[in-house]
């Protein structure tokens, strides 16, 4: 029982470290830190490796699931952060670029349109598609002067929507990013067959 208690404490510390790492990367991309938070990232990586070994032998299934969720969340963030750093080094606007412009009346009054559609079976195994969907939605929200949604909240929403609709018998779930009456519309729809919407 003592080992399980220790593992639970370690998992809570890992969760706090992940939140700190996310905040530090947000500060870096906002220009408040001179360089990426390599030390915090290294500490999180080492904690994940140590907990992997510990959970494999002494962890309960619930603790192993929590650790897997933290590992997925960390890897998703790392992929996004690395893309942002690469884009910055290459002088391109990346997923964290702030355009800081006020949308014009013409943009706000633009006609309804579908911006992007994609289909998921399991977002945790389709990170490239998840990041592409996030970037398309974020770019559209920026274009229309809407605030950015944190990636972890977005990823959780997509994962939960897919899970819920699959529990109701959908083999796949389609997500659509659109503009309607000058507003961002983000919808999920269960697919009955294999055809995309």
N, C-alpha and C positions, 0 to 999 in steps of 0.2 A: 504493500500500500504506500510505503514511503516513496518508492520510485515513481509511482503514478502521480503523487503529489508534486514531486520535484519536476516531472515532465509537464504537468499542468502549469506550474509556475514559469517554467522555461518558455512554454507556448505563449503565455501572457506577455512575457518580456519580448519575445520575437514579434508579437503583434505591435507592441509599442515601438520597437525598432523600425518596423516597416512603415508605421505612420510618420516617424521622424525622418526616415529616408525620403519618403514621398514629399514631405514638407520642404526638405532641403533641396530636392531637385526642382520643385516649384519655385523656390527662391532663386536658384541658379538660372532657370530659364526666364525669370522675371528681371534678371540683372542685379539681384541683391547679394549674390555670392560670386566671387571671382572665378571659381572653377567647380566642376562637379564634385559632389560629396563622396569621393572615393573611399575614405576611411569608414564612413558609415556603411557604405555598400559592401565593403570587404567584411565588416563585422557581421552583417546580415547573412552573407554567403557562408561564413564560418559557422554561424549559429544553425543555419539550415543543415549543413553537413553533419554537425554534431548531433542535432536532434534526429536526423535520419537514422543514424546508427543506434541511438537510444530508443527511438520509437519502434524500430524493427524488432527489438528483443523484449522490451518491457512496456510498450505502449498498448493501450486499449484500442479497439477499432475506432472509437470516437476520436481519440487523440491522433491516431494516424490519419483520419479523414481531415481533421483540422489542420494538421501539418501539410497535407497534400493541397488543401485550399490556400494556405499561406504560400506554398511553393509556386502554385499556379499564378497567384496574384503577383508575386515577386517577379517571375519570369515574364509575365505580360508587361509589367512596368519597365523591366530592363530593356525589352525589345523596343518599347516606345521611347524610352529615354535615349537609347543608343541612336535611334533614328533621328531624334531631335538634335543630339550633339553632332552627328554627321552632317545634317542639314545646315547647322550653324557654321561648321568648319568649311563647308562648301559654298557658303554665302547664299543658301536658298532658304525660303521660309519653310519651316518644318511644322510638325504638329503642335508646337508650342508658340509659334510666331504670333505676335500681337500686331495687328494691322492698325489699330487705334484710329479708325476712321468712322465718321458718322454716316450711316446709310442715307442715300439720297431718296427723295420722294419717288423717283422713278423706280429704284430698286424695291422700295416698300410696296409700290403699286404694281409690281411686275405680275404677269399673268401666272395662273396656276401651272405648276409643272412638277413632274416626277424627276427627282435629282438622281436617285440611286436605289437599286433593289438588289438584295442578296438573300440567299437561302442558307439556313443552318440546320445541321443534324445535331452537332455537339460543339458549341462555341469554344469549349476548353481545348478541343482538338483542332480548331480552325482559327488560330490566333491571327493569321494574316488577314483573313476575311473580317474578323472582328475589328482589327486596327483600321482597315480600309473603311468600314462602315462608320467607325468613330470619327475618322478624319473627314469623311464626306459630311457627316452631321455637324461637326464642329465648324467646318468651313462655311456651311450654309448659315449656321447660327451667327457666325462672325459677320457674314455678308449682310445679314438683316439686323445687326446691332444687338443680338441677344447674348447673354453671358455664357461662358464655356461651362460645360458639365464635366466634373472630374472623371477621369477615365475609370477609376475603380467603381464608381457608382454606375456608370454607363454599362460596364462589363457585367456587373451584378444584375442589372435590370435585364439585359439580354439573356443571360444565363437563366434567370428566374422565369422569364417569358417562355423560353424554349422548353424548360422543364414542365411548366404548367400545361402548355398546349400539347406536349408529347404524352403527358399523363391522361389527356382526354383523347388519345388515339391518333394524333397527327404524326406522320413519319418524319416530316420536316416542317420548319417554320420560316416563313418569308418576312423580311423586314424591309420597309419602304421609307425613304426620306423624300419628302415632298414639300412644296410651297403651296399654300392655299390662302387666298385673300391676304397675301403679305405676311403670313405666319408660317412657322416651321411646323410640319406635321410628321411625326415619327410613329409608324404603326407596325404591329406584328400580326401575322395572319397564318393560321394553320393551313397546311397544304394537304389535301386528301390524297393526291397522286404524286407523281414525281415531277410534273411539269411546273415550271416557274410561273409566277403571276404575270 
